[in-house]
Amino acid sequence: MADAPEIRFDQVKNLGIFADTRQRAARVGLVAAVAELFEAANIDIDIIGADSALQTVGLPTIAVGDHSKGLESLLIVGACAGLNRPDMNITAKPFAFTGQMVNAIAPEEDQLIGLVPSAMARDKKGGDMGVRLHRAVYRKHLPTLAETAAFNRRSIGKIATTVEAGRLVTIFPTGGVYDAATTPWRKGVGQAVTALSDEVFDTTLVAPFEFEDFKPRRIMTAIAAARLGIKPRRQELVVKFGPQETLGSIFDGNRDLSAEGITEVLRQRFEDEFAPVRQSNQVAAQAAVRAALEA
């Protein structure tokens, strides 16, 4: 079995544009520092559906979220300030901009847990335009297919040990910027769950979440403006949490399922929670358009 390589994407960190935020994070923690960054950018995050268990510091928690807009891995860090959960780690593609932002700010080693899709391996061919562009830009930093597999195995193990330490770990299971309610999931979430000890398996909370529609460009423009001393217009974001249950409750203590089976159970629960809401919103939007045309 190949040893997991050390994979670093420090381009944003090396620019030093968030050096002061990193220094602040060293004093108050990543969650509080990102919350202050959003406050300066006039960005509010309203939280819907989070129960008291999710807000319990030290409770092993897997927060499984949608990643369709590309910024959710950064936004959920700020949202954890509203949850009073500073004990968090985040999984993200380490070469992606939001992953690099977390890496540039986080004061704790491995607070960002990187996962590299196999499509991004240096010796991989094909893929969509986004994959090909990233591969071209980061080729010299990317691992081979064998190294990617070893790196991801280590990261999955890190997710499990971090959850067992009583922290909240975010996972975006589609492996890219896709709608988690309608797109197949990668099995990493199931692999992390199967790596948990029996005791922690039963008590680990699963918290599905999704941000309401937002414009990523507006978020980043507001952050950039705040960095320049300009007070941006207020933006209000909403993150919705679905029912929060322990793995022991979801699987009724059954640990015999495969990683694929566990992933599918959690995916179906996410779809049942969020896909109908989205379909309802689409129907309402279509009705509004028809009404406007008929007026």
C-alpha positions as CSV (number, residue, x, y, z in Angstrom):
1,M,0.0,0.0,0.0
2,A,1.5,3.4,-1.1
3,D,2.2,5.8,1.7
4,A,0.0,8.9,1.7
5,P,2.0,11.9,0.3
6,E,2.0,15.3,1.8
7,I,-0.2,17.4,-0.5
8,R,-0.1,21.2,0.0
9,F,-1.9,23.9,-1.9
10,D,-0.7,27.1,-0.3
11,Q,-1.1,29.6,-3.1
12,V,-3.7,31.7,-1.3
13,K,-1.9,31.4,2.0
14,N,1.4,32.5,0.4
15,L,-0.2,35.7,-0.9
16,G,-0.6,36.8,2.7
17,I,-4.0,38.6,2.0
18,F,-5.6,36.8,5.0
19,A,-2.5,37.0,7.3
20,D,-4.3,39.2,9.8
21,T,-7.3,37.0,9.8
22,R,-5.0,34.0,10.4
23,Q,-3.4,35.8,13.3
24,R,-6.9,36.6,14.7
25,A,-7.9,32.9,14.3
26,A,-4.8,31.9,16.3
27,R,-6.3,33.9,19.2
28,V,-10.0,33.3,18.9
29,G,-10.2,30.2,16.7
30,L,-11.1,29.6,13.0
31,V,-14.9,29.8,13.5
32,A,-14.9,33.1,15.3
33,A,-12.4,34.6,12.9
34,V,-14.4,33.7,9.9
35,A,-17.6,35.0,11.6
36,E,-15.8,38.3,12.1
37,L,-14.7,38.3,8.4
38,F,-18.4,37.9,7.4
39,E,-19.5,40.6,9.9
40,A,-17.0,43.0,8.3
41,A,-18.4,42.1,4.9
42,N,-22.0,42.7,6.2
43,I,-23.0,39.1,5.6
44,D,-25.5,37.5,8.0
45,I,-26.2,33.8,8.2
46,D,-29.6,32.8,9.6
47,I,-29.8,29.2,10.8
48,I,-33.0,27.2,10.6
49,G,-33.7,23.8,12.1
50,A,-30.6,23.4,14.3
51,D,-31.6,21.6,17.5
52,S,-29.9,21.6,20.8
53,A,-27.9,18.4,20.2
54,L,-26.2,20.0,17.2
55,Q,-25.2,22.9,19.3
56,T,-23.5,20.7,22.0
57,V,-19.8,21.3,22.1
58,G,-17.9,18.0,22.2
59,L,-20.6,15.9,20.6
60,P,-19.3,13.7,17.7
61,T,-21.0,15.2,14.7
62,I,-21.0,14.7,10.9
63,A,-22.5,17.7,9.1
64,V,-23.4,16.5,5.6
65,G,-24.1,19.3,3.2
66,D,-24.8,20.4,-0.3
67,H,-22.0,22.0,-2.3
68,S,-23.8,23.2,-5.4
69,K,-22.5,26.8,-5.2
70,G,-18.9,26.2,-4.4
71,L,-18.7,28.4,-1.3
72,E,-20.6,26.2,1.2
73,S,-17.3,24.8,2.7
74,L,-16.4,28.4,3.8
75,L,-19.9,29.5,4.7
76,I,-20.5,26.6,7.1
77,V,-17.5,27.7,9.1
78,G,-19.2,31.1,9.7
79,A,-22.5,29.4,10.4
80,C,-20.9,27.3,13.1
81,A,-20.4,30.5,15.1
82,G,-24.2,30.8,15.2
83,L,-24.3,27.2,16.4
84,N,-21.7,27.9,19.0
85,R,-19.6,25.0,17.6
86,P,-16.0,26.2,17.5
87,D,-14.9,22.5,17.7
88,M,-15.1,21.9,13.9
89,N,-13.0,20.6,11.1
90,I,-13.9,20.9,7.4
91,T,-13.3,18.6,4.5
92,A,-12.7,20.2,1.1
93,K,-10.7,19.9,-2.1
94,P,-7.4,21.4,-1.0
95,F,-6.8,23.0,-4.4
96,A,-10.2,24.7,-4.5
97,F,-10.4,28.4,-3.6
98,T,-12.5,27.9,-0.5
99,G,-10.3,25.1,0.6
100,Q,-7.3,27.3,0.2
101,M,-9.0,30.1,2.1
102,V,-9.6,27.8,5.0
103,N,-6.0,26.6,4.8
104,A,-4.8,30.2,4.8
105,I,-6.8,31.1,7.9
106,A,-7.0,28.0,10.0
107,P,-4.5,28.1,13.0
108,E,-4.8,24.4,13.8
109,E,-2.9,21.7,11.8
110,D,-5.3,19.6,9.8
111,Q,-8.3,21.7,10.6
112,L,-8.8,21.5,6.8
113,I,-9.1,17.8,5.8
114,G,-8.3,17.6,2.2
115,L,-9.9,15.1,-0.3
116,V,-8.7,14.9,-3.9
117,P,-11.2,13.5,-6.5
118,S,-9.6,10.7,-8.5
119,A,-10.4,12.7,-11.6
120,M,-7.9,15.2,-10.5
121,A,-5.0,12.8,-10.4
122,R,-2.0,13.9,-12.4
123,D,-2.0,10.8,-14.6
124,K,-5.8,10.9,-15.2
125,K,-7.2,11.7,-18.6
126,G,-10.4,13.3,-19.7
127,G,-13.0,15.0,-17.5
128,D,-15.2,18.1,-17.9
129,M,-13.8,21.5,-18.6
130,G,-13.5,22.5,-15.0
131,V,-11.5,19.3,-14.1
132,R,-9.2,19.8,-17.1
133,L,-8.6,23.4,-16.2
134,H,-7.7,22.6,-12.6
135,R,-5.5,19.7,-13.7
136,A,-3.6,22.1,-16.0
137,V,-3.2,24.8,-13.4
138,Y,-2.2,22.5,-10.5
139,R,-0.5,19.6,-12.4
140,K,2.8,19.9,-10.6
141,H,1.1,19.9,-7.2
142,L,-1.3,17.0,-7.9
143,P,-0.7,13.4,-6.9
144,T,-0.8,10.3,-9.2
145,L,-3.8,8.0,-9.0
146,A,-2.0,5.7,-6.6
147,E,-1.0,8.6,-4.4
148,T,-4.5,10.1,-4.6
149,A,-6.0,6.9,-3.2
150,A,-3.4,6.8,-0.4
151,F,-4.0,10.4,0.4
152,N,-7.8,10.0,0.5
153,R,-7.5,6.9,2.7
154,R,-5.5,8.9,5.2
155,S,-8.1,11.7,5.1
156,I,-11.0,9.4,5.6
157,G,-9.1,8.0,8.7
158,K,-8.6,11.6,9.9
159,I,-12.3,12.3,9.5
160,A,-13.1,9.3,11.7
161,T,-10.6,10.1,14.4
162,T,-11.6,13.8,14.5
163,V,-15.3,12.8,14.9
164,E,-14.3,10.4,17.6
165,A,-12.5,13.2,19.4
166,G,-15.9,14.9,19.8
167,R,-15.7,17.5,17.0
168,L,-18.0,18.5,14.2
169,V,-16.7,17.5,10.8
170,T,-18.3,18.8,7.6
171,I,-18.5,16.5,4.5
172,F,-19.7,17.4,1.0
173,P,-20.4,14.0,-0.4
174,T,-20.8,14.6,-4.1
175,G,-17.1,15.2,-4.5
176,G,-17.6,18.4,-6.4
177,V,-19.9,21.4,-7.0
178,Y,-23.1,19.4,-7.5
179,D,-26.6,19.3,-6.0
180,A,-26.4,16.8,-3.2
181,A,-30.2,16.2,-3.3
182,T,-30.1,15.0,-6.9
183,T,-26.6,13.8,-7.6
184,P,-25.0,10.4,-6.7
185,W,-22.7,10.6,-3.7
186,R,-19.2,9.3,-3.4
187,K,-18.7,6.6,-0.7
188,G,-16.3,8.6,1.4
189,V,-19.0,9.5,4.0
190,G,-19.8,5.8,4.4
191,Q,-16.1,4.9,4.7
192,A,-15.7,7.5,7.5
193,V,-18.7,6.1,9.3
194,T,-17.5,2.5,9.0
195,A,-14.2,3.5,10.5
196,L,-15.9,4.7,13.8
197,S,-15.7,2.6,16.9
198,D,-19.0,1.0,18.0
199,E,-19.4,3.4,20.9
200,V,-18.9,6.5,18.9
201,F,-21.0,5.1,16.0
202,D,-24.1,4.9,18.2
203,T,-23.7,8.5,19.6
204,T,-22.5,10.3,16.5
205,L,-25.0,12.9,15.3
206,V,-25.7,13.3,11.6
207,A,-26.8,16.8,10.6
208,P,-27.8,17.3,6.9
209,F,-27.7,20.9,5.8
210,E,-28.3,23.1,2.7
211,F,-27.9,26.8,2.1
212,E,-30.7,28.6,0.3
213,D,-29.9,30.0,-3.1
214,F,-27.2,32.7,-3.1
215,K,-24.8,34.4,-5.5
216,P,-21.2,33.3,-4.8
217,R,-19.8,36.4,-6.6
218,R,-21.7,38.7,-4.4
219,I,-20.2,37.0,-1.3
220,M,-16.7,37.3,-2.5
221,T,-17.2,40.8,-3.7
222,A,-18.4,41.8,-0.3
223,I,-15.4,40.2,1.4
224,A,-13.0,41.9,-1.0
225,A,-14.8,45.3,-0.5
226,A,-14.5,44.9,3.3
227,R,-10.8,44.2,3.0
228,L,-10.5,47.5,1.1
229,G,-12.3,49.4,3.9
230,I,-15.6,49.6,2.0
231,K,-18.8,48.7,3.8
232,P,-20.8,46.4,1.5
233,R,-24.6,46.2,1.3
234,R,-26.1,43.8,3.8
235,Q,-26.6,40.2,2.6
236,E,-28.7,37.6,4.4
237,L,-28.0,33.9,3.9
238,V,-30.0,31.1,5.2
239,V,-28.8,27.6,6.1
240,K,-31.4,24.9,6.7
241,F,-30.7,21.8,8.8
242,G,-32.7,18.7,8.3
243,P,-33.6,16.3,11.1
244,Q,-30.6,15.5,13.3
245,E,-30.3,11.9,14.4
246,T,-27.5,9.7,15.7
247,L,-26.0,7.0,13.5
248,G,-27.2,4.5,16.1
249,S,-30.8,5.7,15.6
250,I,-30.6,5.9,11.8
251,F,-29.2,2.4,11.4
252,D,-30.8,0.9,14.6
253,G,-27.4,-0.3,15.7
254,N,-26.7,-2.2,12.5
255,R,-23.1,-2.1,11.6
256,D,-23.2,-4.7,8.9
257,L,-23.8,-2.3,6.0
258,S,-21.0,-1.6,3.6
259,A,-19.6,1.9,3.0
260,E,-21.7,2.1,-0.1
261,G,-24.8,1.0,1.8
262,I,-24.3,3.5,4.5
263,T,-23.7,6.3,2.0
264,E,-26.9,5.4,0.1
265,V,-29.0,5.4,3.3
266,L,-27.7,8.9,4.2
267,R,-28.1,10.1,0.6
268,Q,-31.7,9.0,0.4
269,R,-32.5,10.8,3.7
270,F,-30.9,14.0,2.3
271,E,-32.9,13.7,-0.9
272,D,-36.2,13.1,1.0
273,E,-35.5,16.2,3.1
274,F,-34.3,18.7,0.5
275,A,-35.4,17.6,-3.0
276,P,-39.2,18.1,-2.4
277,V,-38.6,21.6,-1.0
278,R,-36.6,22.5,-4.1
279,Q,-39.2,21.1,-6.4
280,S,-41.9,23.0,-4.5
281,N,-39.8,26.2,-4.9
282,Q,-39.4,25.5,-8.6
283,V,-43.2,25.1,-9.0
284,A,-43.9,28.3,-7.1
285,A,-41.3,30.2,-9.3
286,Q,-42.9,28.8,-12.5
287,A,-46.4,29.8,-11.3
288,A,-45.1,33.3,-10.5
289,V,-43.6,33.6,-14.0
290,R,-46.9,32.5,-15.6
291,A,-48.9,34.9,-13.4
292,A,-46.6,37.8,-14.5
293,L,-46.9,36.9,-18.2
294,E,-50.7,36.7,-17.9
295,A,-51.1,40.0,-16.0
